[in-house]
Amino acid sequence: MFMGKNILIIGNGFDLYHKLPTRYTDFLTFSNEWDTFKDKYEYYCNSINSKIEQSDYDPTAQFTVPLGSYGQLTNESIIAFADHAYCFDTSHIQYLNEHLNSNIWIQYFRTTNYQKEGWIDFEKEVENILVYVEKYYNEILPNYAGKIVSSYIHPDEHNILNIITAHASTPYKSLHHSLLNPHDIFPQDLAKQKSALLDSLKQELDILNKCLGIYLAEFVCRLKCLKYSEQIRELSDVYLLNFNYTYTYKTVYGGIKLAEIHHIHGCLGEENLVLGISDTFTDSLDYVYFQKYFQRIQKRTGNSYRHWLNQTTSSLKDTSSIVYIMGHSLDMTDKGMLQYFFFSPYIEQIIIFYHNQSSYENEIINLVRMFGQDYIIEQTGIERIKFKKLEAAVDGSLR
């Protein structure tokens, strides 16, 4: 007889619960304070008594640094990282040094004083930029021949254009600073210019992606995790659908209880991180590189999670598979994958952990947005979908 499975779906809230600095704002703090880290790192490496050679590099070393009360990265954290200079691959440090202060996506978020913590919010902001690019070439430029575009658009839009076009190369041509010549806005010319700008934005997104991967691998994943959940610890033979890039579950709870894992958005060891916008953004292939579904195909993250449920069982009585969801926003961007479990006749129950009343309400709202109120009312009424309060993390280590 087919035995049921414990399927655990985790998002960034899982890492945050374990007090790891994996918010986008943590990464932005890291990039903003890079010069502070670099100065102390170089001083440490060049010190007569502690000169670091690449042969001294320890890829397995773990340590602790002071973090904010909710696990946020602080200036003090960044300074403390430099005390562990021997832990970092010098080529990675060099890459960060070359790109953190010049990447146009980071520059954009710095300039706009971006404050939202979630990666979903970050991805929506990237989407907003691409919406503006489409508007700029299809609506703004064609209607401002003989005018200086910057005089008619909002100053914030002018600032955005200056930032996102900083690295665009030929055939891109800046058209918003001077009198717009009608010959510059022939459709075929605008299409080539838009393509050149999008190519630049793609390259910069790839650089951001690599910088993020280095931050998570070299800094976040080096931190000793001294928190765990009793509710998660109780689960055994876990089939883990991991929307994160990190290995926090395995690090904290060990691999012995882990039956199988699928990194749906890629993982650090494979350097195949998926970082993009919603699959429903547009049908235009001009923007396909930025969409998550394309990146999942391109980076071969696969869909092996679909084989976790036995499709030959005759009824629910043959299985007792339960889905647990922790730290996932249940946002529409992941509907395609989540609906596989929510609509499966082989799932007995879906248990959604929530942190507080606000997160509980947001999870309900997002479920209704994805699946409709009638379905959610029905499923919660029969307790197939059930919400459970997440207990406070326990101090200590399980390993």
C-alpha positions as CSV (number, residue, x, y, z in Angstrom):
1,M,0.0,0.0,0.0
2,F,1.2,3.5,-0.8
3,M,2.4,5.3,2.3
4,G,1.5,9.0,2.8
5,K,4.2,11.7,2.8
6,N,5.0,14.7,4.9
7,I,5.5,17.5,2.4
8,L,7.0,20.7,3.7
9,I,6.9,23.9,1.7
10,I,9.1,26.7,2.9
11,G,9.7,30.3,1.8
12,N,12.0,33.1,3.1
13,G,9.9,33.3,6.4
14,F,11.5,29.9,7.3
15,D,15.0,31.5,7.3
16,L,13.8,34.6,9.1
17,Y,12.2,32.4,11.8
18,H,15.6,31.0,12.4
19,K,17.0,34.5,12.7
20,L,19.0,34.6,9.5
21,P,19.5,37.9,7.6
22,T,17.9,36.8,4.3
23,R,15.6,39.8,3.7
24,Y,16.2,41.8,0.6
25,T,16.8,44.8,2.9
26,D,19.5,42.8,4.6
27,F,21.3,42.3,1.3
28,L,20.8,46.0,0.6
29,T,22.3,46.9,4.0
30,F,25.2,44.6,3.2
31,S,25.8,46.4,-0.2
32,N,25.4,49.8,1.4
33,E,28.0,49.0,4.0
34,W,30.3,47.2,1.7
35,D,33.1,49.8,2.0
36,T,33.0,49.5,5.8
37,F,33.4,45.7,5.5
38,K,36.1,46.0,2.8
39,D,38.3,48.4,4.7
40,K,38.3,46.3,7.8
41,Y,38.7,43.1,5.8
42,E,41.7,44.4,4.0
43,Y,43.2,45.7,7.2
44,Y,42.8,42.2,8.7
45,C,44.2,40.4,5.7
46,N,47.2,42.7,5.5
47,S,48.0,42.7,9.2
48,I,51.5,41.4,9.9
49,N,50.2,39.0,12.5
50,S,47.2,37.7,10.5
51,K,48.1,37.8,6.9
52,I,45.7,35.6,5.0
53,E,46.7,33.4,2.1
54,Q,44.2,31.7,-0.2
55,S,45.4,28.4,1.2
56,D,44.1,29.4,4.6
57,Y,40.5,29.7,3.2
58,D,38.1,27.5,5.2
59,P,34.9,26.8,3.2
60,T,33.3,25.0,6.2
61,A,33.9,27.4,9.0
62,Q,30.9,28.8,10.9
63,F,30.7,31.6,13.4
64,T,28.3,34.1,14.9
65,V,28.0,37.9,14.5
66,P,25.7,40.3,16.4
67,L,22.4,40.8,14.6
68,G,19.3,43.0,15.3
69,S,16.5,41.7,17.5
70,Y,14.7,40.2,14.5
71,G,17.9,38.8,12.9
72,Q,18.5,41.9,10.8
73,L,21.9,42.8,9.5
74,T,23.4,45.8,11.1
75,N,26.5,47.9,10.7
76,E,27.9,46.1,13.7
77,S,27.2,42.8,11.9
78,I,29.1,43.9,8.9
79,I,32.2,44.9,10.9
80,A,32.1,41.6,12.8
81,F,32.1,39.7,9.5
82,A,35.5,41.1,8.7
83,D,36.9,39.5,11.8
84,H,36.5,36.1,10.0
85,A,38.4,37.1,6.9
86,Y,39.9,33.6,6.6
87,C,36.4,32.2,5.9
88,F,35.9,34.1,2.6
89,D,37.0,33.1,-0.9
90,T,39.1,36.0,-2.1
91,S,37.7,35.7,-5.6
92,H,34.2,36.2,-4.2
93,I,35.3,39.2,-2.3
94,Q,36.9,40.7,-5.4
95,Y,33.7,40.1,-7.4
96,L,31.6,41.9,-4.8
97,N,34.1,44.7,-4.7
98,E,33.8,45.1,-8.5
99,H,30.1,45.1,-8.8
100,L,28.2,46.0,-5.6
101,N,28.7,49.7,-6.1
102,S,28.0,49.8,-9.8
103,N,25.1,47.4,-10.3
104,I,22.2,49.4,-11.7
105,W,19.5,47.4,-9.8
106,I,21.3,48.0,-6.5
107,Q,21.7,51.7,-7.4
108,Y,18.0,51.9,-8.2
109,F,17.0,50.5,-4.8
110,R,19.5,52.7,-3.0
111,T,18.3,55.8,-4.8
112,T,14.7,55.1,-4.1
113,N,15.4,54.3,-0.4
114,Y,13.7,51.0,-0.8
115,Q,12.4,49.7,2.6
116,K,10.2,46.7,1.9
117,E,11.7,43.5,3.3
118,G,10.2,40.8,1.2
119,W,11.6,39.3,-2.0
120,I,8.1,39.3,-3.5
121,D,8.1,43.1,-3.0
122,F,11.5,43.3,-4.6
123,E,10.4,41.3,-7.6
124,K,7.3,43.4,-8.0
125,E,9.5,46.5,-8.0
126,V,11.7,45.0,-10.8
127,E,8.4,44.3,-12.6
128,N,7.4,48.0,-12.2
129,I,10.6,49.1,-13.8
130,L,10.0,46.8,-16.8
131,V,6.4,48.2,-17.1
132,Y,7.9,51.6,-17.3
133,V,10.4,50.6,-20.0
134,E,7.5,49.4,-22.1
135,K,5.5,52.5,-21.5
136,Y,8.6,54.7,-22.3
137,Y,9.1,53.2,-25.7
138,N,5.4,52.6,-26.7
139,E,3.7,55.6,-25.2
140,I,6.1,58.4,-24.1
141,L,8.7,58.7,-26.9
142,P,6.3,58.4,-29.8
143,N,4.2,61.3,-28.4
144,Y,7.0,63.7,-27.7
145,A,8.7,64.4,-31.0
146,G,10.2,67.9,-31.1
147,K,10.2,68.2,-27.4
148,I,12.6,67.6,-24.5
149,V,11.2,64.5,-22.8
150,S,12.7,65.2,-19.4
151,S,10.7,68.4,-19.3
152,Y,7.4,66.5,-19.5
153,I,7.9,63.4,-17.4
154,H,7.9,63.3,-13.6
155,P,11.4,63.9,-11.9
156,D,11.2,60.5,-10.4
157,E,10.8,58.9,-13.9
158,H,13.7,61.0,-15.2
159,N,15.8,59.7,-12.3
160,I,14.8,56.1,-13.0
161,L,15.8,56.5,-16.7
162,N,19.2,57.9,-15.7
163,I,19.9,54.9,-13.4
164,I,18.6,52.0,-15.6
165,T,20.3,53.3,-18.7
166,A,23.7,53.8,-17.2
167,H,25.3,50.7,-18.7
168,A,23.3,50.4,-21.9
169,S,25.4,50.3,-25.1
170,T,24.9,50.9,-28.8
171,P,22.4,50.9,-30.4
172,Y,20.9,52.4,-27.3
173,K,20.7,56.2,-27.4
174,S,19.6,58.5,-24.7
175,L,16.6,60.4,-26.0
176,H,15.2,62.1,-22.9
177,H,17.8,64.8,-22.3
178,S,17.6,66.8,-25.6
179,L,15.2,67.8,-28.2
180,L,13.6,64.6,-29.6
181,N,14.3,64.2,-33.3
182,P,11.3,62.6,-35.2
183,H,13.9,60.5,-37.0
184,D,14.9,58.9,-33.7
185,I,11.5,57.4,-33.0
186,F,10.9,55.3,-36.0
187,P,9.3,52.0,-34.7
188,Q,12.2,49.8,-35.9
189,D,14.7,52.1,-34.3
190,L,12.9,52.2,-31.0
191,A,12.6,48.4,-31.0
192,K,16.4,48.1,-31.4
193,Q,17.0,50.6,-28.6
194,K,14.5,48.9,-26.3
195,S,16.3,45.6,-27.0
196,A,19.7,47.1,-26.2
197,L,18.4,48.5,-22.9
198,L,16.7,45.2,-21.9
199,D,20.0,43.3,-22.7
200,S,21.8,45.7,-20.3
201,L,19.1,45.1,-17.6
202,K,19.4,41.3,-18.1
203,Q,23.2,41.4,-17.6
204,E,22.8,43.6,-14.6
205,L,20.2,41.2,-13.1
206,D,22.6,38.3,-13.6
207,I,25.3,40.3,-11.8
208,L,22.9,41.1,-9.0
209,N,22.0,37.4,-8.9
210,K,25.6,36.3,-8.5
211,C,26.3,39.0,-5.8
212,L,23.2,37.7,-3.9
213,G,24.5,34.2,-4.2
214,I,27.9,35.1,-2.8
215,Y,26.3,37.0,0.1
216,L,24.1,34.1,1.0
217,A,26.8,31.4,0.6
218,E,29.8,33.3,2.1
219,F,28.1,35.3,4.8
220,V,24.6,34.1,5.7
221,C,25.3,30.3,5.4
222,R,28.4,30.7,7.6
223,L,26.3,31.9,10.6
224,K,25.7,29.3,13.3
225,C,21.9,28.8,13.5
226,L,21.0,28.5,17.2
227,K,17.2,28.4,16.8
228,Y,14.8,25.7,15.8
229,S,11.1,24.8,15.7
230,E,9.7,22.0,17.8
231,Q,6.8,21.8,15.3
232,I,9.2,21.2,12.4
233,R,11.5,19.0,14.4
234,E,8.5,16.6,15.0
235,L,8.2,15.9,11.2
236,S,9.9,12.9,9.8
237,D,10.5,11.6,6.2
238,V,10.1,15.1,4.9
239,Y,9.7,15.9,1.3
240,L,10.9,19.4,1.1
241,L,9.8,21.9,-1.5
242,N,12.3,24.7,-0.9
243,F,11.6,28.2,-2.4
244,N,14.7,29.5,-0.7
245,Y,18.3,29.3,-2.0
246,T,19.7,28.3,1.3
247,Y,20.1,24.9,3.1
248,T,18.6,26.0,6.4
249,Y,16.4,23.0,7.0
250,K,19.2,20.5,6.4
251,T,21.6,22.6,8.5
252,V,19.3,22.9,11.5
253,Y,17.3,19.6,11.4
254,G,19.8,17.4,9.6
255,G,19.5,15.2,6.6
256,I,18.4,12.1,8.3
257,K,14.7,13.2,8.4
258,L,14.9,14.5,4.8
259,A,13.5,12.0,2.3
260,E,13.8,14.3,-0.7
261,I,14.4,17.9,-1.5
262,H,13.5,20.1,-4.5
263,H,15.1,23.5,-4.7
264,I,12.4,25.0,-7.0
265,H,14.2,28.4,-7.3
266,G,17.7,26.9,-7.5
267,C,20.3,26.6,-4.8
268,L,23.7,28.1,-3.9
269,G,25.8,25.0,-4.7
270,E,24.4,24.8,-8.3
271,E,24.6,28.6,-8.9
272,N,21.3,28.5,-10.7
273,L,19.3,31.0,-8.6
274,V,15.9,32.0,-10.0
275,L,15.3,35.7,-9.4
276,G,12.7,37.3,-11.5
277,I,9.1,38.6,-12.1
278,S,5.8,36.9,-12.3
279,D,4.9,34.4,-15.0
280,T,1.8,36.4,-15.9
281,F,3.6,39.7,-16.4
282,T,3.2,39.8,-20.2
283,D,3.0,37.4,-23.2
284,S,5.6,39.5,-25.0
285,L,8.9,37.5,-25.4
286,D,10.8,40.8,-25.0
287,Y,10.6,40.2,-21.3
288,V,10.7,36.5,-21.1
289,Y,14.3,36.4,-19.6
290,F,13.0,38.2,-16.5
291,Q,10.1,35.8,-15.9
292,K,10.5,33.0,-13.3
293,Y,9.0,30.2,-15.5
294,F,11.7,30.9,-18.2
295,Q,14.5,31.0,-15.6
296,R,13.3,27.7,-14.1
297,I,13.5,26.1,-17.5
298,Q,16.8,27.8,-18.4
299,K,18.4,26.9,-15.1
300,R,16.9,23.4,-15.1
301,T,15.4,23.6,-11.6
302,G,12.8,21.0,-12.8
303,N,9.5,19.9,-11.4
304,S,10.4,16.7,-9.6
305,Y,8.1,17.6,-6.7
306,R,5.2,16.5,-9.0
307,H,6.3,12.9,-8.6
308,W,5.9,12.9,-4.8
309,L,2.2,12.0,-5.0
310,N,1.3,8.6,-6.2
311,Q,-1.0,9.3,-9.2
312,T,-2.2,5.6,-9.3
313,T,-3.9,5.6,-5.9
314,S,-7.6,4.9,-6.2
315,S,-8.8,7.2,-3.5
316,L,-7.8,9.4,-0.6
317,K,-8.2,6.4,1.7
318,D,-5.0,5.0,0.2
319,T,-2.9,7.8,1.4
320,S,-2.5,10.2,4.3
321,S,-0.2,12.8,2.7
322,I,-0.1,16.1,4.5
323,V,1.3,19.4,3.3
324,Y,2.9,21.8,5.8
325,I,3.6,25.4,4.7
326,M,5.9,27.6,6.7
327,G,7.3,31.0,5.9
328,H,5.8,31.2,2.4
329,S,3.9,34.3,1.4
330,L,1.4,32.4,-0.7
331,D,1.7,35.0,-3.4
332,M,0.1,34.7,-6.8
333,T,3.6,34.5,-8.4
334,D,3.8,30.9,-7.2
335,K,0.2,29.9,-7.9
336,G,1.2,27.5,-10.7
337,M,3.2,25.3,-8.2
338,L,1.0,25.7,-5.1
339,Q,-2.2,24.7,-6.9
340,Y,-0.8,21.3,-7.7
341,F,-1.0,20.5,-3.9
342,F,-4.1,22.5,-3.1
343,F,-6.2,20.8,-5.8
344,S,-4.6,17.4,-5.5
345,P,-7.1,14.6,-4.5
346,Y,-4.2,12.8,-2.9
347,I,-3.6,15.4,-0.2
348,E,-5.5,14.8,3.0
349,Q,-4.7,18.1,4.7
350,I,-2.8,21.3,4.2
351,I,-1.5,22.9,7.4
352,I,-0.3,26.5,7.1
353,F,1.8,27.9,9.9
354,Y,1.4,31.6,10.7
355,H,3.5,33.9,12.8
356,N,1.0,36.4,14.1
357,Q,-2.5,37.7,13.5
358,S,-1.3,40.0,10.6
359,S,0.4,37.2,8.8
360,Y,-2.6,34.9,9.4
361,E,-4.9,37.5,7.7
362,N,-2.5,38.1,4.8
363,E,-2.2,34.3,4.2
364,I,-6.0,34.1,4.0
365,I,-6.2,37.1,1.6
366,N,-3.6,35.6,-0.6
367,L,-5.3,32.2,-0.7
368,V,-8.6,33.9,-1.7
369,R,-6.8,35.9,-4.4
370,M,-5.3,32.7,-5.8
371,F,-8.2,30.2,-5.5
372,G,-11.4,32.2,-4.8
373,Q,-13.4,32.7,-1.7
374,D,-15.8,29.8,-2.2
375,Y,-13.0,27.3,-2.4
376,I,-11.2,28.6,0.6
377,I,-14.4,28.8,2.7
378,E,-15.2,25.2,1.8
379,Q,-11.7,23.9,2.4
380,T,-11.3,25.6,5.8
381,G,-14.8,24.6,6.8
382,I,-14.0,20.9,6.4
383,E,-10.5,21.7,7.9
384,R,-8.7,20.3,4.9
385,I,-6.9,23.7,4.9
386,K,-6.0,24.5,8.5
387,F,-4.1,27.3,10.0
388,K,-1.8,26.7,13.0
389,K,0.0,29.2,15.2
390,L,3.8,29.0,14.9
391,E,5.3,28.5,18.3
392,A,8.3,30.6,19.3
393,A,11.7,29.3,18.2
394,V,13.6,27.3,20.7
395,D,17.1,28.4,21.6
396,G,19.8,25.9,21.0
397,S,21.1,23.4,18.3
398,L,19.8,20.0,17.3
399,R,23.2,18.9,16.0
